[in-house]
Amino acid sequence: MKSFKHIVISISACLMIFPLYSLAEDETGIVLITGSNRGIGLEFTKQYLERGWTVIATARKPEKAEDLKQLGIQYPDRLSIHQLDVTDNERIDELAKELEDQPIDLLLNNAGISGYIPDQIFGRLDYDSFEQVLAVNTVAPLKMAEAFYTHIKSSNLKKIVSVSSSEGSIGGAYDDESGRMYFYRSSKSALNMVMVNLAFQLKSRGIAVGLVNPGPTDTDFMRGIPFPLRSTEEAVTDMIENIEDIDLDNTAAYLNYNGKTIDW
């Protein structure tokens, strides 16, 4: 919504702006997380705060992100919340400008959508839905990396990590006559290629790029699937450990939640 385009919400006792650059001595770094309002993104925000990081959290409708705002009250000096629709390139550029003097140690492209599953059935595919899934899952992470490149380059850790899925693994695909989840699976495959290309280009500039897979996790998207689901807490803990292992030596890593490499 236009009325929220320029809102920067930072929460202490109430909604107020606080400086992102005032870091405590024991902090590890600064992370920008997309899609922070619920599920895996919210858990990333919580765990990075618990680990002493400063978090720049983004959400499409931050005014409705009650759990995120509660974290802001709990961590008033280390959490800022910003409005961001990752499909809005103009808003991405605006946010990068607003944070232009802010180093970002880790850009964490978490925002993602599955698309409406009935729209992904061959014979009645909804191509508008396909474009939306690609815009969020594939195009937005590349745009975020480009817009925040100088912020990442000026930081200490210099990492770009995207949340992918084993569903995007071509090598791991299996014979399935249902032809399920065309949009979601192909968007993650494309994301993987985007990030690999980025990793190769940015390695000489000191920036490491990687992909992490949460595994089958108890989120709105996965509920109802007939096999055991991992808690978001467990999934995020594993992914953070994998993110810590991503560096220039293994840039372009595509890591499963157990730390093993996923087939492309």
N, C-alpha and C positions, 0 to 999 in steps of 0.2 A: 504494500500500500504506500502511496506517495507520502502520506503524512508521517510515515516512519522511516523514510529514506535517510534522513539525516540525524536520526536519533542515535545517540551513544548513551547506553544505559550502564551506569556503574553504581553498584548498590552498596551502601554501608547501612546505616540505620534507615535511610530512605534512598530514593534514587538521586545520585549525585555523581559528578565526574571526579575521578582521582587519577593522579599521574601514573602511567604505566612504567615509567622508568625508575621509580623509587624501589629498588630491590633490596631485600634483606640480605644480610651477610651469608646466611646459610642456604640461600636459594641456588638451585641447580641451573636454571635457565628460564627462557621465555618461550612459551608455546602458543601458537594460534591454532584453534580447533574450529573447523566448520561443523555445522549441525550439532551444536552443543546442548540443545534443549531437552533431549530425551535419549533413552536407550544407551547405545554404546558411546555416543558423543558426550552425554551427561556423565557417564561413568569415567570416561577419559578425563573430563574436567575435574571431577571429584578426586580421582587418584593422583593426578599431577599436582593438584593443590596440596594434598596430603603429603606428597613427596617434597614439598617446598618450592615448587615452580611458581612462576607468575603466569597466569593464564589469560589469554585474550580469547574470549568465547564469542562465537557468532551464532545467530539464529535468525530464521526468516521472520518470526514474530516474537521478538523478545519480551514484549509486554504480556504475553501469555505463558511465558516460560517460568512457572512458579517455582519449580524445584531448582532451577538455575538461579533464580533471584534469592532463594534461601541460602544457596552457597555463597552468594555475594555478601549477604549479611554475616555469614560465618567467616569469610575471608575478605574483608573490605579493602585491604591494602594490596591484594594480589590477584583479584579477579575483576576484569572489566567485561562488560557484555555489550556487543555491538550488533545492530541490525544488519543482516546480510542475506540476500537471496543469491545463491551462487550462480544462478543463471542470468543475473543482471550484471553484465560486464561493466556498465557505467558505475554501478554502486561499488563493485570490486575496486575499480580505479579510485573512487572517492575515498574508500576506506584506507587504501594504500597511501593516499595523500595525507589523510588525517593522522596516520601513524608513521609518517615519513622519517622521523628521527628515532624510531623505535627498532632496535635490533630484534630479530626473531630467530631464536636458536633452532626451533623446530616448527615447520609448517605441516600440520596434520590434516590432510584432506579426508575427513570422515563423512561428510554429508553424502548421502546416497539414497536412491529410491529403487524399488523393485519393479514399479509399474503395475498396473492392474492386470492380474494374471489372466482373466478371460480375454483381455485384449491381445494376448500373445499366443493365440491358437491359430495355426495355419488354416487359411480359408476365410478367416474373419479378423485378420490382423489390423490393428488400429495404428496407422503410421504416425499420426500426431503424438500418440502416446510413446511410440518408439523414439521420436525426436526429443521428447521431454526426458526420457530415461538417459539418452546419450548426453543431453545437455548437462544434466546433474552429475552423472557418474563418470563421464569421459572428458568432456570439454572443460567443465569448471575446474578440475584439478590442474589442468595445464594453464588455464587463465590465472588461477591463483598463484602458481609458481612464477609466471611471468610478471605479474603485478607486484609481487612481494620479493622479487629476486634481490634487490639491493638491501632489503631488510635482513634477508637470510645471509647474504654475502658479508654483511658487517657484523654478524654475530660470532659467538665463540664456537658453537657446535655445528652450525651450517648443515641442517638436514631438511629434506623434504620427504615425507612419508605419506602414502595413500593407503586407505583401507580397501583392499580388493576382496576377492573371494575365490575359493577353489572352483566355483562354478564357471569362472572365466578361464580355467585351464584347458587348452585345446588337447594337450597331451593326456590329461586326465578325463577327457570326455569318454562316454561309453555309449553303446548302442541302445538307444531309447526311442522307440517308435512314437512316443507321445510328442516328441519335438518340443519339449517344455521350455518355457521361460526364454524365448528367443531374445527379447529386448535386454533383460537383465544380464544374461550370460554373455551376450556379444558386447555389451557395454563394458563389462569387466575385462574381457579379452582385449578390447581396444584400449582401456585404461592401462593395462599391463604394458602394451607396446609403447604408449605415450611416455610412461615413466621410464622404461628402459632407454628409449631415445634420449630422454632428458638426462638420465644418469650418465650416459656416455658423453653428452655434450658438456655437462657441468663438472665432471670429475677433475678436469684440469684447472678449474676455477675453485677447487677446494670444497665443493658442495656434494654431499652424499645423498643419494636418492634410493628409496626402497618401497616395497609393498608388503603389507601384512594381512593375514587372513584370520578372522576371529573364530572360524569354525562354526558349527551349528550352535547358535546362541539364542537364548530366550528373549527375543525381541518381538515387536508387533508383527514383523514380516514372517518370522519363523514359527510362531505359535500355531498349533494345529497340525504340524508335520509329525508323522507317527514314528519318531525315534527320539532318544534322549537329547535334551538341549542343555548346554552349559549356561551357567549364570553369566550375566554381563560382567559382574565383578571378576570372575575367573578369566573370562575371555580377555578383558582389558588388561588385567595383570600380566597375562602371557604376552599380549601384544606389546606392552611397554617394555618388557624384558627383551623382546626381539628388536624393538626400535633402538634400544640401547646398544645392541650388537651391530647395527648398521653403521658402516663407516666407509671411507674411500676404498678400503681393501676389498669390500664385498658390495660396493655400490651396484645397484640394479638387482639386489636380492629380492626374491619373491618367497616370503617365509610363511609357513604354516604356523598355527598356534603353538605347536610343539617344538618350534625352532627349526624344523627340517625344511629343505627347499622344495617348493611345489613345481611340478613339471609345467613348462610353458604350454 
